[in-house]
Amino acid sequence: METVKLEVKSVEEASRVELFVRFVWGFISYIVLYILMMINCLLLVVQWLIILITGKRNLGIASWMKKILVYATQFSAYLYLLTDERNPLIPEM
């Protein structure tokens, strides 16, 4: 099993303007994340069936799901005011 590592860069100084930008950016990112998580749920069912039938995990699906999980974690760190570093609007695939 691979180790999960999370690194959040945070400084004491905070921008007041960033709070307003964060609201808009967070709303748009939440819509993107919602769509991606719905796709992830469908892929989870497909992955489950693949494992049940073949006994092997599809690495393409697993890789995609991992990238979405990383994107969701970056979004959470930004949304919860832990960092001013914005997550990308569309995750890098």
N, C-alpha and C positions, 0 to 999 in steps of 0.2 A: 504494500500500500504506500502511495506517495504521501509525503508530508504536506499539509496545507499551511501556507505561509501568507500572512497578511501584513502589508506595510503601509501605514498611513502617514503622510507627511503633514504635520500640523505645526503652526506657529501661533504665538499669542496674539499678534496683530491681526485684526480682522477688518475687512472693508465693508462699510455700510451700503455702498452701491451693490456689492456682491450679494447682499441679502435679497434685494429686489430681483436681480438677475437670476438668483437661485430659484426663486418662486416660479418664474416663467420656464427656465431650463428644466426644473424638476417636473413640471407639469408635462412638458413635451416628452421628456425622457421616460416618465411613468407610462405614457401611452405606448411608446415603443417597447418598453419592457413588458407591458401587459400582453401585447401581441406576441412577442418572442416567448413568453412563458406559456401561452396557449399552445404554440407550436411545440415547445418543449414537452408539454403534457402528452401530446399526440405521439411524439417521438419516444417518450418513455414507454407507452403501451407497445409501440412497434419493437423497441429494444427488448422488452419483456418477452414478447412472442418469439423474437429471434433467439433469445437465450433458451427459452423453453423448447423450441424445436431443434435447434442445432447444437446447443450446449456451448456456444461461443458468443462473445460480445462483439457487436459491430463497432469497430474503432472509429469510423467516421461519425456515427451518431454520438458515441461517447465523447469525442472531441468537441463536437458542436455544443452538446449540453454543458460541457465544462466551460466553454467560452461564454455562454450565456450566464452561467453561475458567477463567473469572474465579473462580468458586466454588471450584474445585479449587486454584487458586493461593492464595486466601485461607486455605483449609484447611491447605495445606502450610506456610504461614508461621506459623500458629498451632501446628501439630503439631511443627514443628522448633524451637520455643521462640524464635522471632524476635520475637514480640510476645505480649502478654497479651490482645489484642483478639480476642474470639471471632468466628468466622465465623457467619453465621446458620445455623440448623439446616436450613431449607429455603431454597434460593436464591430471590432476588427475580426473578420473571419479569415 
